[in-house]
Amino acid sequence: MPANLRLHSNLPASCSEQPVLYVSLELSWSVWKLAFATGPGVAPRRREMPARDVPRLLLELAEAKRRLRLPAECPVVSCYEAGRDGFWLHRCLESHGVQNLVVDSSSIEVNRRQRRAKSDRLDAEKLLSMLLRYAGGEIRVWSVVQVPTLEQEDARQLHRELITLQGQATEHVNRIKGLLAACGLEIEVDRHFPKKLKELRQWNAASLPDALRQRLLREFERLQVVQRQRRQLERQRAQQVRTDDAPAGAQVRKLLGLRGIGLGSAWLYVHEFFAWRKFRNRREVGSLAGLTPTPYSSGSSSREQGISKAGNKRMRWMAVEIAWGWLHFQPDSALSRWFCARFARGTSRQRRIGIVALARKLLVQLWQYLETGVPPAGAVLSDWRGKARLMAGDLTSG
């Protein structure tokens, strides 16, 4: 096994002189395509198997070793693209002694021709060839995904479900308003909506048609279910912030100690980003959020294409939202003064560009704050307990 690959491996050093079985997996819902090789310049062995059949996959690995005349104890290195299947397969392979890489799909190079051949078999072979290049020392041939532990992945479910419920609530409210607008009517959608609906009259003083009224009531019932579930999750989140003794809980409380950082943003920042990812420098922080610039320069042509948007979209829109709030709640901080001096007097477009730059700078400084304990320059601190009590009171009154 090459030395650079051994850096990413849990295999003992004694295995480094042994031959290695390389395998790529192209995952689809019903069929998986497998490609095997022992090194570059060798025709790959291709196999097809039912999806999610772990015993069959282990048999294919053993059969590939036999067919390629490899010792049964030789190490296996595999890879597959990150996607709908998530990380369960990675954990399964690792538990059986296979060193696996989960690859960022957007980082895989493709042919730039307008029309190119594409199939699962070709994708599996392409993955295999890039795996061999990666093992040979081309570590920049693609981007390897950092896999969270099962506990870390499970901790992300709460805020992601809250985001989903918020979107569903907005859909229900907009649908109700749209149906009423088609009749030239408008009312506030609150807990008294059914009573208001009975008293509602159209332009000719007629009540709403019966079928439309029943549909609006059913839509309102679905909205109530979503809102009830959202309140339950928010209560659970507020309780965990007060009682969680894990490092992630301490990080959430630390971010809450900054004025302008609320419970939702602090929770998302920690469990989506800071709690389990290890950053080496500020560039990695900005890159993972998709807030890095993408200059284009070729010959006499030179222009800026905007931010990459290749990172975590939840972190990106939250970082921009918090940046606007930072200007309001932390006007005397160094970051706010920098923004006002450079962008405040510009056009609306320049301010939008500036807020993205501020979001990136603030995200980096929040990472440094969690790592070193030094808050952003000029930032005002607050008591996280007061925010938690306020959130619990709002949920109880709601």
C-alpha positions as CSV (number, residue, x, y, z in Angstrom):
1,M,0.0,0.0,0.0
2,P,1.4,3.4,-0.9
3,A,2.7,5.5,2.0
4,N,0.2,8.4,1.4
5,L,-2.8,6.0,1.6
6,R,-1.5,4.5,4.7
7,L,-1.9,7.9,6.4
8,H,-5.7,7.5,6.0
9,S,-5.8,3.8,7.0
10,N,-6.3,1.9,10.2
11,L,-4.4,-1.1,8.8
12,P,-1.2,-2.1,10.6
13,A,2.1,-1.1,9.0
14,S,2.9,-4.7,8.2
15,C,0.2,-4.7,5.5
16,S,2.0,-1.9,3.6
17,E,4.0,-4.4,1.5
18,Q,1.0,-6.6,0.7
19,P,-1.0,-6.2,-2.5
20,V,-4.2,-4.3,-2.2
21,L,-7.7,-4.9,-3.6
22,Y,-9.3,-1.7,-4.9
23,V,-13.0,-1.6,-5.4
24,S,-15.4,1.1,-6.4
25,L,-19.2,1.0,-5.9
26,E,-21.7,2.7,-8.0
27,L,-24.9,2.8,-6.0
28,S,-28.4,2.9,-7.3
29,W,-31.8,1.9,-5.8
30,S,-32.1,-1.6,-7.2
31,V,-28.6,-2.6,-8.5
32,W,-25.0,-1.9,-7.4
33,K,-22.2,-1.9,-9.9
34,L,-18.8,-3.0,-8.6
35,A,-15.4,-2.6,-10.3
36,F,-12.2,-4.3,-8.9
37,A,-8.5,-3.9,-9.6
38,T,-5.2,-4.5,-8.1
39,G,-3.4,-1.5,-9.6
40,P,-3.3,0.8,-12.6
41,G,-3.0,-0.5,-16.1
42,V,-5.0,-3.6,-15.3
43,A,-8.4,-4.3,-16.8
44,P,-11.0,-4.0,-14.0
45,R,-13.2,-6.9,-12.9
46,R,-16.8,-5.9,-13.2
47,R,-19.7,-7.3,-11.1
48,E,-23.3,-6.5,-10.5
49,M,-25.3,-7.3,-7.4
50,P,-28.6,-6.4,-5.7
51,A,-28.6,-3.2,-3.8
52,R,-28.1,-3.2,0.0
53,D,-27.2,-6.9,0.1
54,V,-24.3,-6.9,2.6
55,P,-23.6,-10.7,2.6
56,R,-23.5,-10.7,-1.2
57,L,-21.1,-7.8,-1.1
58,L,-18.7,-9.6,1.3
59,L,-18.9,-12.6,-1.0
60,E,-18.0,-10.5,-4.0
61,L,-15.0,-9.1,-2.2
62,A,-13.8,-12.6,-1.3
63,E,-14.4,-13.9,-4.8
64,A,-12.5,-10.9,-6.3
65,K,-9.5,-11.8,-4.1
66,R,-9.6,-15.4,-5.4
67,R,-10.1,-14.4,-9.0
68,L,-7.3,-11.8,-8.9
69,R,-5.0,-14.2,-7.0
70,L,-4.7,-12.1,-3.9
71,P,-4.2,-13.5,-0.4
72,A,-7.4,-13.7,1.6
73,E,-6.0,-11.4,4.3
74,C,-4.9,-8.6,1.8
75,P,-6.3,-5.1,2.6
76,V,-9.3,-3.8,0.7
77,V,-9.8,-0.1,-0.2
78,S,-13.2,1.0,-1.5
79,C,-15.0,4.2,-2.4
80,Y,-18.4,5.4,-3.4
81,E,-20.1,8.7,-4.0
82,A,-21.9,10.5,-1.3
83,G,-25.6,10.5,-1.9
84,R,-29.0,9.2,-0.8
85,D,-27.5,6.1,0.8
86,G,-25.7,8.2,3.4
87,F,-23.0,6.7,5.6
88,W,-24.4,3.4,6.7
89,L,-22.4,1.5,4.0
90,H,-19.2,3.3,5.1
91,R,-19.7,2.2,8.7
92,C,-20.6,-1.4,7.5
93,L,-17.5,-1.7,5.3
94,E,-15.2,-0.2,8.1
95,S,-16.6,-2.8,10.6
96,H,-15.5,-5.6,8.2
97,G,-12.0,-4.2,7.9
98,V,-12.4,-2.4,4.6
99,Q,-10.9,1.0,4.3
100,N,-13.6,3.1,2.6
101,L,-13.7,6.6,1.2
102,V,-16.9,8.6,0.7
103,V,-16.3,11.0,-2.2
104,D,-18.0,14.3,-2.9
105,S,-19.9,13.8,-6.1
106,S,-19.3,17.4,-7.3
107,S,-15.6,17.0,-7.0
108,I,-15.4,14.2,-9.6
109,E,-14.0,15.4,-12.9
110,V,-16.1,14.9,-16.0
111,N,-15.6,15.1,-19.8
112,R,-16.4,18.6,-21.0
113,R,-17.8,17.5,-24.3
114,Q,-21.4,18.4,-25.0
115,R,-22.4,14.8,-25.4
116,R,-20.6,12.1,-23.5
117,A,-21.3,8.5,-22.7
118,K,-22.6,7.9,-19.2
119,S,-23.8,4.7,-17.5
120,D,-23.4,3.1,-14.1
121,R,-20.7,0.8,-15.4
122,L,-18.7,3.7,-16.8
123,D,-19.2,5.6,-13.5
124,A,-17.9,2.6,-11.5
125,E,-14.8,2.4,-13.7
126,K,-14.3,6.1,-13.5
127,L,-14.4,5.9,-9.7
128,L,-12.0,3.0,-9.7
129,S,-9.5,4.9,-11.9
130,M,-9.6,7.9,-9.6
131,L,-9.2,5.7,-6.6
132,L,-6.0,4.3,-8.0
133,R,-4.8,7.8,-8.7
134,Y,-5.6,8.9,-5.2
135,A,-3.8,5.9,-3.8
136,G,-0.9,6.7,-6.1
137,G,-0.4,10.1,-4.5
138,E,-2.9,12.5,-6.3
139,I,-4.7,13.5,-3.1
140,R,-6.3,16.4,-4.9
141,V,-8.0,14.3,-7.5
142,W,-11.2,14.6,-5.6
143,S,-12.6,15.7,-2.2
144,V,-13.2,13.0,0.5
145,V,-16.2,13.6,2.7
146,Q,-15.6,13.7,6.5
147,V,-17.9,11.0,7.9
148,P,-19.6,11.8,11.2
149,T,-20.1,9.3,13.9
150,L,-23.6,7.8,14.3
151,E,-24.2,10.0,17.4
152,Q,-23.0,13.1,15.6
153,E,-25.2,12.4,12.6
154,D,-28.2,11.7,14.9
155,A,-27.7,15.1,16.6
156,R,-28.4,16.8,13.3
157,Q,-31.9,15.4,13.0
158,L,-33.6,17.9,15.4
159,H,-32.7,21.2,13.7
160,R,-33.1,19.7,10.2
161,E,-36.6,18.5,11.1
162,L,-37.4,22.0,12.4
163,I,-36.3,23.5,9.1
164,T,-38.5,21.1,7.3
165,L,-41.5,21.9,9.5
166,Q,-41.0,25.6,9.1
167,G,-41.1,25.2,5.3
168,Q,-44.2,23.1,5.5
169,A,-45.9,25.6,7.8
170,T,-45.1,28.4,5.3
171,E,-46.5,26.2,2.5
172,H,-49.8,25.7,4.3
173,V,-50.2,29.4,5.2
174,N,-49.4,30.4,1.6
175,R,-51.9,27.9,0.2
176,I,-54.7,29.2,2.5
177,K,-53.9,32.8,1.5
178,G,-53.8,31.8,-2.2
179,L,-57.2,30.1,-2.0
180,L,-58.8,33.1,-0.3
181,A,-57.1,35.5,-2.7
182,A,-58.8,33.8,-5.6
183,C,-62.1,34.9,-4.0
184,G,-60.9,38.5,-3.3
185,L,-60.5,37.8,0.4
186,E,-57.8,38.1,3.0
187,I,-57.7,37.2,6.7
188,E,-55.0,36.4,9.2
189,V,-54.3,32.7,9.7
190,D,-54.2,32.3,13.5
191,R,-55.9,30.0,16.0
192,H,-59.3,31.8,15.4
193,F,-59.2,31.0,11.7
194,P,-62.2,28.6,11.7
195,K,-64.4,31.1,13.4
196,K,-63.3,33.9,11.0
197,L,-64.0,31.6,8.1
198,K,-67.6,31.2,9.1
199,E,-68.2,34.9,9.1
200,L,-66.3,35.6,5.9
201,R,-68.3,36.9,2.9
202,Q,-67.5,37.4,-0.7
203,W,-68.0,40.6,-2.7
204,N,-71.7,39.8,-3.2
205,A,-72.2,39.0,0.5
206,A,-72.4,35.3,-0.2
207,S,-70.6,32.8,2.0
208,L,-67.7,30.7,0.7
209,P,-68.6,27.6,-1.4
210,D,-68.9,24.6,0.8
211,A,-66.1,22.5,-0.9
212,L,-63.7,25.5,-0.7
213,R,-64.5,26.0,3.0
214,Q,-63.9,22.3,3.8
215,R,-60.6,22.4,2.0
216,L,-59.5,25.5,3.9
217,L,-60.4,23.8,7.2
218,R,-58.4,20.7,6.3
219,E,-55.5,22.8,5.3
220,F,-55.7,24.6,8.6
221,E,-55.8,21.3,10.5
222,R,-52.6,20.2,8.7
223,L,-51.0,23.5,9.7
224,Q,-51.9,23.0,13.3
225,V,-50.3,19.5,13.3
226,V,-47.1,21.0,11.9
227,Q,-47.1,23.9,14.4
228,R,-47.7,21.5,17.3
229,Q,-44.7,19.3,16.2
230,R,-42.5,22.3,15.8
231,R,-43.3,23.6,19.3
232,Q,-42.5,20.1,20.8
233,L,-39.1,20.1,19.0
234,E,-38.3,23.6,20.1
235,R,-39.1,22.7,23.7
236,Q,-36.9,19.7,23.4
237,R,-34.1,21.8,22.0
238,A,-34.4,24.5,24.8
239,Q,-34.3,21.7,27.4
240,Q,-31.2,20.2,25.9
241,V,-29.4,23.5,25.9
242,R,-29.9,23.9,29.6
243,T,-29.0,20.3,30.6
244,D,-26.6,18.9,28.0
245,D,-23.2,18.3,29.5
246,A,-21.6,17.1,26.2
247,P,-19.0,19.3,24.4
248,A,-21.6,20.2,21.8
249,G,-23.9,21.6,24.5
250,A,-21.1,23.7,25.9
251,Q,-20.4,25.1,22.4
252,V,-24.1,26.1,22.0
253,R,-24.1,27.9,25.3
254,K,-20.8,29.6,24.4
255,L,-22.3,31.0,21.2
256,L,-25.5,32.0,23.0
257,G,-23.2,34.2,25.2
258,L,-22.8,36.6,22.2
259,R,-25.4,39.2,21.7
260,G,-27.1,38.7,18.3
261,I,-26.7,34.9,18.3
262,G,-30.0,33.1,19.1
263,L,-30.8,29.6,20.0
264,G,-31.7,28.4,16.5
265,S,-28.5,29.8,14.9
266,A,-26.2,28.6,17.7
267,W,-27.7,25.1,17.6
268,L,-27.3,24.9,13.8
269,Y,-23.8,26.3,13.8
270,V,-22.6,23.7,16.4
271,H,-24.4,20.5,15.3
272,E,-24.1,21.1,11.6
273,F,-20.6,22.5,11.5
274,F,-18.4,23.0,14.6
275,A,-19.2,20.1,16.9
276,W,-17.7,17.3,14.8
277,R,-15.7,18.9,12.0
278,K,-12.0,19.6,12.5
279,F,-10.8,22.7,10.6
280,R,-7.1,23.4,10.1
281,N,-7.4,27.0,8.9
282,R,-9.9,29.8,8.1
283,R,-9.9,28.8,4.4
284,E,-11.4,25.4,5.2
285,V,-14.1,27.1,7.3
286,G,-15.2,29.5,4.5
287,S,-14.9,26.7,1.8
288,L,-17.1,24.3,3.7
289,A,-19.8,26.9,4.0
290,G,-19.5,27.7,0.2
291,L,-18.6,31.3,1.0
292,T,-15.3,31.4,-0.9
293,P,-14.8,33.5,-4.0
294,T,-14.4,31.9,-7.5
295,P,-12.2,34.1,-9.7
296,Y,-12.0,33.4,-13.4
297,S,-8.9,34.5,-15.2
298,S,-7.9,33.3,-18.7
299,G,-5.8,35.4,-21.0
300,S,-7.1,38.9,-21.0
301,S,-10.4,37.9,-19.5
302,S,-10.6,38.3,-15.7
303,R,-13.8,38.4,-13.6
304,E,-15.2,37.3,-10.3
305,Q,-18.0,34.7,-10.5
306,G,-19.3,35.1,-7.0
307,I,-19.1,32.7,-4.1
308,S,-18.8,29.0,-4.8
309,K,-22.0,27.8,-3.1
310,A,-20.3,24.4,-2.9
311,G,-20.6,23.9,0.8
312,N,-23.3,23.4,3.4
313,K,-26.3,25.4,2.3
314,R,-27.9,25.5,5.7
315,M,-24.8,27.1,7.2
316,R,-24.5,29.5,4.2
317,W,-28.0,31.0,4.5
318,M,-27.8,31.1,8.3
319,A,-24.4,32.8,8.2
320,V,-25.8,35.5,5.9
321,E,-28.9,36.0,8.2
322,I,-26.7,36.3,11.3
323,A,-24.4,38.8,9.5
324,W,-27.4,41.1,9.0
325,G,-28.3,40.7,12.7
326,W,-24.7,41.3,13.7
327,L,-24.8,44.8,12.3
328,H,-27.9,45.5,14.3
329,F,-27.0,43.9,17.7
330,Q,-23.2,44.5,17.5
331,P,-22.8,47.9,15.9
332,D,-19.6,48.7,17.8
333,S,-17.8,45.5,16.9
334,A,-14.8,45.6,14.6
335,L,-16.6,43.7,12.0
336,S,-19.6,46.0,11.9
337,R,-17.3,49.1,11.7
338,W,-15.4,47.4,8.8
339,F,-18.7,46.8,6.9
340,C,-20.0,50.3,7.5
341,A,-16.7,51.9,6.4
342,R,-16.5,49.8,3.2
343,F,-20.0,49.0,2.1
344,A,-22.6,51.1,4.0
345,R,-22.6,54.0,1.6
346,G,-22.6,51.9,-1.5
347,T,-25.5,50.6,-3.7
348,S,-27.8,47.9,-2.6
349,R,-25.8,45.4,-4.7
350,Q,-22.6,46.4,-3.1
351,R,-24.2,46.0,0.4
352,R,-25.4,42.5,-0.6
353,I,-21.8,41.6,-1.7
354,G,-20.5,43.1,1.5
355,I,-22.8,41.1,3.8
356,V,-21.6,37.9,2.2
357,A,-18.0,39.0,3.0
358,L,-19.1,39.9,6.5
359,A,-20.8,36.5,6.9
360,R,-17.5,34.7,6.0
361,K,-15.4,36.8,8.3
362,L,-17.9,36.4,11.2
363,L,-18.1,32.6,10.6
364,V,-14.3,32.4,10.9
365,Q,-14.2,34.5,14.0
366,L,-16.9,32.3,15.6
367,W,-14.8,29.3,14.9
368,Q,-11.8,30.9,16.5
369,Y,-14.0,31.9,19.5
370,L,-15.0,28.3,20.1
371,E,-11.4,27.1,19.7
372,T,-9.6,29.8,21.7
373,G,-12.3,31.4,23.9
374,V,-11.5,34.9,22.5
375,P,-14.6,36.6,21.2
376,P,-14.7,38.8,18.1
377,A,-13.1,42.2,18.6
378,G,-15.5,44.6,20.2
379,A,-18.3,42.1,20.6
380,V,-20.7,42.5,23.5
381,L,-21.4,39.4,25.6
382,S,-24.7,38.4,27.1
383,D,-26.1,35.8,29.5
384,W,-27.1,32.6,27.7
385,R,-29.4,31.6,30.6
386,G,-31.6,34.7,29.9
387,K,-32.0,33.6,26.3
388,A,-32.9,30.1,27.3
389,R,-35.5,31.3,29.8
390,L,-37.0,33.7,27.3
391,M,-37.3,30.9,24.7
392,A,-38.9,28.5,27.3
393,G,-41.4,31.3,28.2
394,D,-42.3,32.0,24.6
395,L,-42.9,28.2,24.0
396,T,-45.1,27.9,27.2
397,S,-47.2,31.0,26.3
398,G,-47.5,29.7,22.7
